[in-house]
Amino acid sequence: PLTALVPARPVSALVRLYVYALHGCLCEVAFTAVWDWCSTQDRRLAGHSSLWALPMYATAIYVMERLRALMLAQNHPLTVRLMLYTVFIYLWEFSWGVGLSLLGACPWDYSGHRYNLGGLITLDYALPWAVAAYIAEQHVIRHTLRIRLTRGSAHVGAHAITQRQT
């Protein structure tokens, strides 16, 4: 009977990191494709990223999970949360940029932007980062935390279908 099912449990931190890494890279490729199209009318919409983006986005959004929980528990309004996320994203990008620069591996350089700090961050991206934070909070983190797994889910699904048909 269905009452004997094992309770569903959230996906592991490793699975969430994987989802966040893929989401971040997809967004970066889409953003760079659109940015290039707007600035150079490149209709190929090629976009680009770096493998360094996988751990960078995975860990950033994972940390944002905790920030989200803390800020929602304290009833911070959306505008405050978005500002705090954006500051966090700048600190995260700057930290990764410094570390990767020390390794000679930083894949971005914002030196050509007017408001940049060491070529590692630029204020030109404040609005896109706030939008990214909104998407992460309202959709990616929220829905990823709702994913549930059960043991033997293939068997359970078949059993549930059988029960409904009788």
Secondary structure by P-SEA (a helix, b strand, c coil): ccccccccccccaaaaaaaaaaaaaaaaaaaaaaaaaaacccccccccccaaaaaaaaaaaaaaaaaaaaaaaacccaaaaaaaaaaaaaaaaaaaaaaaaaacccccccccccccccccccccaaaaaaaaaaaaaacaaaaaaacccccaaaaaaaaaaaaaac
